[in-house]
């Protein structure tokens, strides 16, 4: 049986990592760009949040982390739009450079201990009681999802969506695709950094390797959510990303309850992504076999 503490932890972490799923929804689904900056931007958010929290500014740490993440997205978009570097390579280049940047932000230390630092959760604990972690992260995630959906329905948001669908048509309409790509990647990496910032204060620690494999985790959550929610509506896609992240954390929690080694979590994530992406092919492969079996009977 899964205890209430495990369920609470899965809900809290699911809400935190849902911000990464929303970020990948914007870059991967809306803009149709495979942004590999995610790992480095997540760690950057952790580093900025931890450093400012230790300095006594836990609330300021969240917008500061988002600004830092937006700067990372700006660099990636600049490499792509100004220098003509393919999107995947641009993300990899930025992600590689961010390793040194993240170390510098943390004072060239591989980790930052926040056990004695005041966090946003410690500030809210007296008023919220046992829900002092779940309510803030749920509010932050739902607010981010609502604002993202509202933004994508604005004129600029529609231009970003059009850029992902048909960039040639957008250019023919005298819309600067370089600008729309830049805005989209800045917002995407700002959301990713916000996720890292919240996680750092949630765990009271920041580590240089926290962002490793974050693309896989985000994609797993996003794809699981797409299978849960109906297609078509923008709000349902955003909500699906959040629900997918929560369900993904429950899957991980169950795996841990089965006494699987923690080193296997990345492999489990990769298998989940592969199965979710390959689900349509699996269904189509099983249909002929089912029909053939019925015919023989």
ZAMARGU-4260 file (C-alpha; in steps of 0.2 Angstrom, whole numbers, plus 5000, padded with zeros to 4 digits):
<rodrens>
0) 5000/5000/5000 | 5006/5018/4996 | 5006/5029/5012 | 4998/5046/5012 | 5015/5054/5014
5) 5020/5046/4997 | 5004/5052/4989 | 5007/5069/4996 | 5025/5069/4989 | 5020/5063/4972
10) 5007/5077/4971 | 5020/5090/4976 | 5034/5084/4965 | 5021/5081/4951 | 5016/5100/4952
15) 5034/5106/4952 | 5039/5095/4937 | 5023/5100/4928 | 5032/5117/4924 | 5045/5108/4914
20) 5031/5099/4905 | 5022/5115/4901 | 5039/5122/4895 | 5042/5107/4883 | 5024/5109/4877
25) 5028/5127/4872 | 5044/5123/4864 | 5042/5105/4858 | 5023/5105/4853 | 5019/5124/4849
30) 5035/5130/4842 | 5040/5112/4835 | 5058/5115/4842 | 5068/5101/4851 | 5076/5113/4864
35) 5090/5104/4873 | 5093/5119/4884 | 5081/5111/4897 | 5093/5102/4907 | 5105/5117/4910
40) 5090/5129/4912 | 5083/5118/4926 | 5100/5118/4935 | 5102/5136/4933 | 5085/5139/4941
45) 5090/5128/4956 | 5107/5137/4957 | 5100/5155/4957 | 5086/5150/4969 | 5097/5142/4981
50) 5110/5156/4981 | 5097/5170/4984 | 5088/5160/4997 | 5104/5157/5007 | 5107/5176/5005
55) 5090/5179/5013 | 5079/5182/4998 | 5068/5166/4995 | 5054/5176/4987 | 5065/5186/4975
60) 5074/5170/4970 | 5059/5164/4960 | 5057/5179/4948 | 5076/5180/4947 | 5077/5161/4942
65) 5064/5164/4928 | 5075/5179/4922 | 5090/5168/4921 | 5081/5155/4912 | 5074/5167/4900
70) 5092/5173/4896 | 5097/5155/4893 | 5083/5153/4881 | 5088/5170/4873 | 5106/5163/4870
75) 5099/5147/4862 | 5087/5157/4851 | 5101/5169/4845 | 5112/5154/4840 | 5098/5147/4830
80) 5091/5163/4822 | 5106/5174/4820 | 5120/5161/4817 | 5110/5148/4808 | 5114/5134/4820
85) 5101/5120/4820 | 5090/5120/4835 | 5096/5104/4843 | 5114/5109/4841 | 5110/5127/4848
90) 5102/5119/4863 | 5117/5107/4866 | 5129/5122/4865 | 5120/5132/4877 | 5117/5118/4889
95) 5136/5114/4889 | 5140/5132/4893 | 5128/5133/4907 | 5137/5119/4916 | 5151/5132/4920
100) 5138/5146/4923 | 5129/5136/4935 | 5145/5132/4945 | 5149/5150/4945 | 5132/5155/4952
105) 5134/5142/4966 | 5151/5149/4970 | 5161/5136/4960 | 5154/5122/4972 | 5145/5107/4965
110) 5130/5109/4978 | 5122/5122/4990 | 5115/5117/5007 | 5100/5127/5012 | 5096/5118/5028
115) 5098/5134/5038 | 5091/5146/5025 | 5073/5152/5025 | 5062/5146/5010 | 5045/5151/5004
120) 5038/5135/5011 | 5045/5139/5029 | 5037/5156/5027 | 5020/5148/5023 | 5020/5134/5035
125) 5012/5143/5050 | 4997/5148/5040 | 4995/5133/5029 | 4999/5119/5041 | 5001/5102/5033
130) 4998/5108/5016 | 5011/5121/5016 | 5021/5113/5002 | 5006/5106/4991 | 4996/5122/4990
135) 5010/5134/4985 | 5017/5123/4971 | 4999/5119/4965 | 4995/5137/4964 | 5011/5142/4955
140) 5009/5128/4942 | 4990/5131/4939 | 4994/5150/4938 | 5008/5147/4925 | 4997/5135/4915
145) 4982/5148/4914 | 4994/5162/4910 | 5002/5151/4896 | 4985/5147/4888 | 4980/5165/4889
150) 4996/5171/4881 | 4995/5159/4867 | 4978/5166/4863 | 4985/5184/4861 | 4991/5191/4845
155) 5009/5187/4849 | 5004/5170/4855 | 4995/5166/4839 | 5010/5171/4829 | 5021/5159/4840
160) 5009/5145/4836 | 5009/5149/4818 | 5028/5149/4817 | 5028/5131/4824 | 5014/5126/4811
165) 5021/5134/4796 | 5036/5146/4797 | 5036/5150/4778 | 5018/5156/4779 | 5022/5167/4794
170) 5037/5175/4785 | 5026/5178/4770 | 5014/5187/4781 | 5028/5199/4786 | 5030/5192/4804
175) 5048/5191/4811 | 5050/5172/4815 | 5066/5175/4823 | 5057/5186/4836 | 5043/5174/4839
180) 5056/5159/4841 | 5065/5170/4853 | 5050/5174/4864 | 5044/5156/4864 | 5061/5149/4869
185) 5063/5163/4883 | 5046/5159/4890 | 5050/5140/4889 | 5066/5141/4898 | 5059/5153/4911
190) 5046/5140/4915 | 5060/5127/4916 | 5070/5138/4928 | 5055/5142/4939 | 5053/5123/4941
195) 5071/5121/4946 | 5069/5136/4958 | 5054/5129/4967 | 5062/5112/4968 | 5078/5119/4976
200) 5068/5127/4990 | 5057/5111/4991 | 5072/5100/4994 | 5083/5113/5003 | 5097/5109/4992
205) 5104/5113/4974 | 5116/5101/4965 | 5125/5103/4949 | 5117/5087/4942 | 5099/5090/4947
210) 5095/5094/4929 | 5102/5079/4921 | 5088/5069/4911 | 5075/5083/4914 | 5071/5083/4895
215) 5066/5064/4897 | 5056/5068/4913 | 5047/5082/4904 | 5043/5073/4888 | 5037/5058/4898
220) 5025/5069/4908 | 5019/5078/4892 | 5016/5062/4882 | 5007/5054/4896 | 4996/5069/4898
225) 4992/5069/4879 | 4985/5052/4880 | 4974/5057/4895 | 4966/5073/4888 | 4956/5075/4872
230) 4965/5083/4857 | 4960/5100/4850 | 4958/5112/4864 | 4973/5122/4870 | 4968/5122/4888
235) 4966/5103/4888 | 4984/5101/4882 | 4990/5112/4895 | 4980/5103/4909 | 4986/5086/4901
240) 5004/5092/4904 | 5000/5095/4922 | 4991/5079/4925 | 5004/5069/4915 | 5017/5075/4927
245) 5007/5070/4942 | 5004/5053/4935 | 5022/5051/4931 | 5027/5055/4949 | 5015/5042/4955
250) 5023/5029/4943 | 5040/5033/4950 | 5033/5032/4968 | 5026/5014/4964 | 5043/5009/4956
255) 5051/5015/4972 | 5039/5005/4983 | 5043/4990/4973 | 5061/4992/4980 | 5068/4996/4963
260) 5085/5004/4964 | 5085/5023/4962 | 5098/5021/4948 | 5084/5013/4938 | 5073/5028/4938
265) 5081/5036/4922 | 5079/5019/4913 | 5061/5019/4919 | 5058/5036/4912 | 5066/5031/4895
270) 5054/5016/4894 | 5039/5026/4898 | 5043/5039/4885 | 5047/5025/4872 | 5030/5016/4876
275) 5020/5032/4875 | 5027/5038/4859 | 5026/5021/4851 | 5008/5018/4858 | 5000/5022/4841
280) 5012/5010/4832 | 5009/4996/4845 | 4990/4998/4843 | 4990/4997/4824 | 5002/4982/4825
285) 4990/4973/4836 | 4974/4977/4826 | 4978/4965/4811 | 4983/4951/4823 | 4966/4953/4832
290) 4956/4953/4816 | 4965/4938/4810 | 4962/4929/4826 | 4944/4933/4825 | 4943/4927/4807
295) 4951/4910/4811 | 4938/4907/4825
</rodrens>
